[in-house]
Amino acid sequence: MKTLVLVEHDNNSVGDATLATVTAASKLGEVHLLVAGSGCRSVAEEAAKIAGVGKVHLADDAAYQHQLAENVAPLIVDLMGHHDAFLAPSTTTGKNIAPRVAAKLDVMQLSDIISAEGGKTFTRPIYAGNAIATVEATDDKLVITVRTTAFDKAAPEGGSAAIEDVSGPGDSGMSTFVNLEAAKSDRPELTSAGTIVSGGRALKDAATFEQYIMPLTDKLGAAVGASRAAVDAGYISNDHQVGQTGKIVAPELYVAVGISGAIQHLAGMKDSKVIVAINKDEDAPIFQVADIGLVADLFTAVPELTEKL
């Protein structure tokens, strides 16, 4: 089986999500990458070095600068004439493009896979991760999104794939990029951080969230996360939401502060290697998944922990 993987990038460098998607694709067969962007040959050269990649298709056109789904999907559909499966990471970009590709190919999309069982059989979480479904595709062409936290990252060095220039339909005229308002932070990016400190509703307000969570985060060199309740209450922007309707993370260390452990939140972080929970309610569901649980008032425990680090 020949696979085509969408490279997540910013026209300057390859995103970490791509490396895990390459690992997933390698379980199906030969791996080809697609770099669609503008002025992005350096990205293709970087992608060509990823271990296990056989070829890199480079579509360098102003129409693909912002990877609008309406422009990129027809390009992918054209390339699928020579590929058996298309894989994209389950990121904002991947989940925007993949359904359009599936619709144009008139096939069923397999979403958020966490393993490849051989042939066209895969597993994926359902019911907020409380059950794992085994699904088998019957379509000739596969369109798949990959939960990147479920796969190891491919080595970014060691490959020597050929780069092939390709062209597509270009600008479809169906959508126009207006502007991007991106949050900037000196802290690690949430989905790729090795350590995450998340705060919940118990932190009362935005000022208290800042006062207790940020010093601990800085001491640990961690990314900042939050429960949906904290985001909905306005403590912090939704860029930091961890959970089924937020970001799926699996860091080496996840510290949950004042988070009860609603099923929606657990679905986004329970694959973390070590989970530390601080909550004064000893019956909080978060303790069912925590490796280390501290039953204490966070307003006392967090400053003490921060001071001792």
LUMKOLTI-820139 format. One line per field, with one value per residue (C-alpha): residue in three letters; residue number from 1; x, y, z. Coordinates in Angstrom, 3 decimals, always signed. Example, Ala and Ser with C-alpha at 12.3 -4.5 7.8 and 13.67 -1.06 7.14 Angstrom:
2
rest <- ALA	SER
nr <- 1	2
u <- +12.300	+13.670
v <- -4.500	-1.060
w <- +7.800	+7.140
//
This chain:
309
rest <- MET	LYS	THR	LEU	VAL	LEU	VAL	GLU	HIS	ASP	ASN	ASN	SER	VAL	GLY	ASP	ALA	THR	LEU	ALA	THR	VAL	THR	ALA	ALA	SER	LYS	LEU	GLY	GLU	VAL	HIS	LEU	LEU	VAL	ALA	GLY	SER	GLY	CYS	ARG	SER	VAL	ALA	GLU	GLU	ALA	ALA	LYS	ILE	ALA	GLY	VAL	GLY	LYS	VAL	HIS	LEU	ALA	ASP	ASP	ALA	ALA	TYR	GLN	HIS	GLN	LEU	ALA	GLU	ASN	VAL	ALA	PRO	LEU	ILE	VAL	ASP	LEU	MET	GLY	HIS	HIS	ASP	ALA	PHE	LEU	ALA	PRO	SER	THR	THR	THR	GLY	LYS	ASN	ILE	ALA	PRO	ARG	VAL	ALA	ALA	LYS	LEU	ASP	VAL	MET	GLN	LEU	SER	ASP	ILE	ILE	SER	ALA	GLU	GLY	GLY	LYS	THR	PHE	THR	ARG	PRO	ILE	TYR	ALA	GLY	ASN	ALA	ILE	ALA	THR	VAL	GLU	ALA	THR	ASP	ASP	LYS	LEU	VAL	ILE	THR	VAL	ARG	THR	THR	ALA	PHE	ASP	LYS	ALA	ALA	PRO	GLU	GLY	GLY	SER	ALA	ALA	ILE	GLU	ASP	VAL	SER	GLY	PRO	GLY	ASP	SER	GLY	MET	SER	THR	PHE	VAL	ASN	LEU	GLU	ALA	ALA	LYS	SER	ASP	ARG	PRO	GLU	LEU	THR	SER	ALA	GLY	THR	ILE	VAL	SER	GLY	GLY	ARG	ALA	LEU	LYS	ASP	ALA	ALA	THR	PHE	GLU	GLN	TYR	ILE	MET	PRO	LEU	THR	ASP	LYS	LEU	GLY	ALA	ALA	VAL	GLY	ALA	SER	ARG	ALA	ALA	VAL	ASP	ALA	GLY	TYR	ILE	SER	ASN	ASP	HIS	GLN	VAL	GLY	GLN	THR	GLY	LYS	ILE	VAL	ALA	PRO	GLU	LEU	TYR	VAL	ALA	VAL	GLY	ILE	SER	GLY	ALA	ILE	GLN	HIS	LEU	ALA	GLY	MET	LYS	ASP	SER	LYS	VAL	ILE	VAL	ALA	ILE	ASN	LYS	ASP	GLU	ASP	ALA	PRO	ILE	PHE	GLN	VAL	ALA	ASP	ILE	GLY	LEU	VAL	ALA	ASP	LEU	PHE	THR	ALA	VAL	PRO	GLU	LEU	THR	GLU	LYS	LEU
nr <- 1	2	3	4	5	6	7	8	9	10	11	12	13	14	15	16	17	18	19	20	21	22	23	24	25	26	27	28	29	30	31	32	33	34	35	36	37	38	39	40	41	42	43	44	45	46	47	48	49	50	51	52	53	54	55	56	57	58	59	60	61	62	63	64	65	66	67	68	69	70	71	72	73	74	75	76	77	78	79	80	81	82	83	84	85	86	87	88	89	90	91	92	93	94	95	96	97	98	99	100	101	102	103	104	105	106	107	108	109	110	111	112	113	114	115	116	117	118	119	120	121	122	123	124	125	126	127	128	129	130	131	132	133	134	135	136	137	138	139	140	141	142	143	144	145	146	147	148	149	150	151	152	153	154	155	156	157	158	159	160	161	162	163	164	165	166	167	168	169	170	171	172	173	174	175	176	177	178	179	180	181	182	183	184	185	186	187	188	189	190	191	192	193	194	195	196	197	198	199	200	201	202	203	204	205	206	207	208	209	210	211	212	213	214	215	216	217	218	219	220	221	222	223	224	225	226	227	228	229	230	231	232	233	234	235	236	237	238	239	240	241	242	243	244	245	246	247	248	249	250	251	252	253	254	255	256	257	258	259	260	261	262	263	264	265	266	267	268	269	270	271	272	273	274	275	276	277	278	279	280	281	282	283	284	285	286	287	288	289	290	291	292	293	294	295	296	297	298	299	300	301	302	303	304	305	306	307	308	309
u <- +0.000	+1.292	+0.405	+0.345	+0.891	-0.015	+2.943	+1.905	+4.089	+4.242	+6.096	+9.332	+9.578	+7.872	+5.423	+5.855	+2.452	+3.849	+6.447	+3.835	+1.662	+4.627	+4.951	+1.279	+1.618	+4.684	+2.514	+0.478	+3.262	+5.434	+5.320	+5.149	+4.762	+2.935	+4.287	+1.755	+2.656	+4.334	+8.089	+8.383	+11.174	+13.140	+10.220	+10.359	+14.111	+13.560	+10.746	+12.955	+15.288	+12.562	+13.403	+11.218	+10.005	+10.273	+9.315	+8.274	+5.754	+6.231	+3.367	+4.828	+2.147	+0.699	-2.696	-1.386	+0.332	-2.253	-3.291	-6.932	-8.903	-10.761	-7.454	-5.427	-8.097	-8.301	-4.492	-4.608	-7.428	-5.280	-2.358	-4.582	-4.641	-1.208	-1.750	-3.906	-4.275	-4.181	-3.233	-3.365	-2.745	-5.842	-4.968	-7.020	-5.505	-5.742	-9.341	-10.239	-8.756	-9.362	-13.212	-13.197	-10.782	-12.996	-16.083	-14.398	-13.215	-16.665	-15.207	-15.711	-13.194	-11.523	-11.092	-8.614	-7.043	-4.784	-3.398	-3.153	-3.990	-3.002	-4.616	-7.439	-8.222	-7.699	-8.699	-10.129	-11.553	-15.296	-17.475	-14.831	-12.186	-14.126	-14.291	-12.018	-13.661	-11.990	-13.032	-12.307	-12.491	-13.957	-13.194	-10.435	-8.958	-8.459	-8.729	-7.467	-6.812	-4.288	-4.313	-0.648	-0.289	-0.874	+2.178	+5.891	+7.494	+9.545	+13.207	+13.567	+16.977	+18.252	+16.142	+17.108	+13.847	+13.620	+11.690	+9.235	+7.554	+3.821	+1.079	-2.629	-5.709	-4.460	-6.878	-10.434	-11.879	-14.154	-12.447	-10.010	-7.494	-8.202	-5.888	-4.464	-4.648	-2.230	-1.432	+2.272	+4.012	+7.522	+6.209	+6.167	+3.342	+0.610	+0.405	+4.173	+5.197	+6.855	+5.282	+1.871	+0.298	-3.474	-5.867	-9.575	-12.683	-11.524	-9.100	-12.048	-11.014	-8.400	-6.237	-6.114	-5.321	-2.386	-1.237	-1.134	-0.631	+1.916	+4.709	+4.489	+4.450	+7.566	+9.417	+8.724	+9.342	+5.870	+3.029	-0.211	-3.411	-6.939	-10.194	-13.197	-14.853	-11.905	-11.940	-15.708	-15.398	-12.874	-9.824	-7.715	-8.196	-9.484	-6.051	-5.181	-8.193	-7.370	-10.111	-12.392	-13.410	-9.970	-6.517	-5.459	-2.161	+0.118	+3.104	+5.648	+4.164	+0.641	-0.195	-3.927	-4.649	-8.209	-9.608	-12.370	-11.795	-14.924	-14.998	-14.554	-11.245	-9.976	-10.428	-7.801	-5.065	-5.384	-2.624	-0.075	+2.873	+2.644	-0.453	-0.319	-3.608	-4.121	-7.699	-9.323	-12.161	-10.860	-13.705	-12.872	-12.780	-9.326	-7.834	-8.998	-6.459	-3.790	-0.468	+0.115	-2.783	-2.601	-5.796	-5.205	-6.329	-4.596	-4.243	-1.900	-0.329	+0.576	+2.597	+4.425	+5.202	+6.355	+8.616	+10.285	+11.061
v <- +0.000	+3.453	+6.211	+9.994	+12.010	+15.685	+17.587	+20.018	+23.128	+26.918	+27.401	+27.332	+24.038	+20.662	+20.357	+17.607	+16.136	+15.048	+12.769	+10.701	+10.538	+9.175	+6.396	+5.514	+5.578	+3.332	+0.554	+0.564	+0.588	+2.971	+6.539	+9.616	+13.139	+16.168	+19.627	+22.197	+25.825	+28.903	+29.428	+26.184	+24.238	+24.323	+22.473	+19.810	+19.442	+19.005	+16.506	+14.504	+13.761	+12.063	+8.397	+6.008	+8.475	+7.351	+10.534	+14.128	+15.819	+19.588	+21.851	+25.353	+27.842	+31.019	+29.260	+26.862	+29.419	+29.135	+25.526	+26.372	+23.137	+24.341	+24.668	+21.789	+19.064	+19.029	+18.762	+15.725	+14.140	+14.403	+12.722	+9.947	+8.494	+7.079	+6.420	+4.016	+5.959	+9.573	+10.318	+13.608	+14.391	+15.083	+18.761	+21.784	+21.697	+17.942	+17.744	+20.600	+19.046	+15.296	+15.325	+17.334	+14.839	+11.938	+13.608	+14.246	+10.625	+9.442	+7.273	+6.913	+8.735	+6.865	+9.447	+9.642	+6.185	+5.016	+1.845	-0.021	-3.690	-4.826	-4.552	-2.043	-2.626	+0.097	+1.022	+4.337	+5.668	+6.203	+7.399	+9.927	+7.207	+4.840	+2.242	+1.347	+0.407	-1.866	-0.800	-2.242	-0.104	-1.509	+1.414	+1.181	+4.483	+5.271	+8.697	+8.671	+11.153	+10.090	+10.742	+11.681	+11.053	+7.334	+6.902	+7.411	+10.163	+9.129	+10.137	+13.603	+12.646	+9.649	+9.725	+10.820	+10.972	+12.449	+15.700	+15.838	+19.070	+18.715	+21.111	+21.176	+23.180	+26.129	+28.673	+27.333	+30.792	+29.294	+30.862	+33.633	+33.943	+37.119	+37.099	+34.933	+35.883	+33.499	+33.467	+33.950	+32.522	+31.793	+28.589	+25.246	+24.504	+22.499	+19.485	+18.904	+19.777	+17.176	+18.678	+20.321	+22.069	+22.437	+24.412	+23.906	+25.706	+25.664	+28.505	+30.935	+33.594	+34.631	+36.513	+33.537	+31.192	+33.436	+33.714	+29.986	+28.165	+30.321	+30.259	+26.446	+26.200	+28.360	+26.359	+23.135	+24.619	+23.388	+24.304	+25.715	+23.716	+24.159	+22.298	+23.266	+24.696	+27.040	+28.146	+28.671	+30.752	+33.014	+32.129	+31.580	+31.409	+28.259	+27.717	+26.045	+23.755	+20.086	+17.555	+15.955	+19.329	+20.848	+19.403	+15.796	+15.604	+12.850	+14.492	+12.790	+14.665	+16.092	+18.088	+18.646	+21.428	+21.890	+19.703	+17.283	+14.955	+15.142	+12.526	+15.267	+16.294	+12.766	+11.916	+14.525	+13.654	+10.155	+8.812	+11.014	+8.995	+10.325	+12.121	+14.178	+15.454	+18.084	+18.369	+18.762	+16.379	+12.855	+11.410	+13.474	+11.270	+12.635	+10.405	+7.301	+7.992	+9.779	+8.074	+10.488	+12.111	+14.845	+15.513	+19.099	+22.682	+23.859	+27.389	+25.948	+23.036	+24.744	+27.620	+25.111	+22.888	+25.865	+27.065	+23.662	+23.210
w <- +0.000	-0.934	+1.540	+1.226	+4.425	+4.748	+6.221	+8.941	+8.630	+8.795	+5.496	+7.519	+9.394	+9.798	+12.713	+15.305	+14.437	+11.076	+12.668	+14.517	+11.391	+9.419	+11.994	+11.546	+7.753	+7.840	+9.299	+6.081	+3.500	+1.504	+2.846	+0.622	+1.990	+0.611	+1.372	+0.159	+0.760	-0.640	-0.593	+1.322	-0.394	+2.850	+4.499	+1.771	+2.276	+6.015	+5.393	+3.031	+5.961	+8.040	+8.506	+6.528	+3.894	+0.273	-1.589	-0.915	-3.214	-3.172	-4.246	-4.019	-5.008	-3.511	-3.461	-0.787	+1.444	+4.222	+3.456	+2.903	+2.649	-0.437	-2.306	-0.858	-1.070	-4.920	-5.031	-2.756	-4.756	-7.901	-6.123	-4.790	-8.298	-7.410	-3.701	-1.716	+1.527	+2.677	+6.285	+8.161	+11.826	+13.941	+14.195	+13.197	+9.705	+9.271	+10.464	+8.120	+4.991	+5.396	+5.330	+2.115	+0.545	+1.664	+0.221	-3.126	-3.273	-2.115	+0.643	+4.395	+6.588	+9.464	+12.217	+15.066	+14.736	+17.562	+15.946	+12.653	+13.071	+9.583	+6.185	+6.403	+10.081	+12.681	+16.231	+17.361	+20.634	+21.059	+23.953	+25.061	+25.097	+27.374	+24.605	+21.716	+18.424	+15.890	+12.400	+8.972	+5.838	+2.642	+0.309	-2.295	-1.100	+2.572	+4.189	+7.772	+10.578	+13.204	+16.961	+17.116	+20.856	+20.184	+17.950	+18.526	+16.488	+13.473	+13.588	+12.000	+10.592	+8.672	+5.524	+2.038	+0.092	-3.387	-3.784	-6.683	-7.749	-8.327	-9.301	-8.640	-9.580	-7.525	-6.112	-6.136	-5.493	-2.818	+0.196	+1.016	+3.836	+5.808	+8.818	+11.576	+15.233	+16.930	+20.610	+21.306	+24.354	+25.538	+27.093	+25.209	+22.782	+24.493	+22.174	+22.019	+25.605	+27.808	+30.938	+31.313	+34.313	+33.993	+36.149	+36.723	+37.868	+41.519	+40.748	+40.955	+38.377	+35.818	+38.338	+40.688	+37.788	+36.861	+40.479	+41.267	+37.945	+36.130	+38.779	+38.995	+35.211	+34.909	+37.568	+35.668	+32.205	+31.335	+29.009	+30.438	+30.158	+31.469	+31.842	+29.768	+32.879	+33.437	+29.804	+29.767	+32.942	+31.228	+33.318	+30.189	+26.408	+24.707	+23.095	+26.400	+26.715	+27.218	+26.566	+24.046	+22.597	+23.205	+22.625	+23.102	+24.969	+26.288	+27.994	+30.232	+33.224	+33.580	+36.717	+37.255	+39.755	+40.996	+38.216	+39.198	+36.251	+34.122	+31.369	+28.748	+30.309	+30.971	+27.288	+26.447	+28.951	+30.388	+28.095	+29.888	+31.215	+34.808	+36.120	+39.324	+40.750	+43.448	+44.682	+48.095	+47.161	+47.784	+45.701	+42.612	+39.453	+38.568	+41.295	+39.393	+36.637	+38.682	+39.407	+42.313	+44.152	+46.742	+48.687	+49.761	+49.326	+46.155	+47.563	+50.195	+48.344	+45.048	+46.581	+48.802	+45.827	+43.748	+46.559	+46.960	+43.247
//
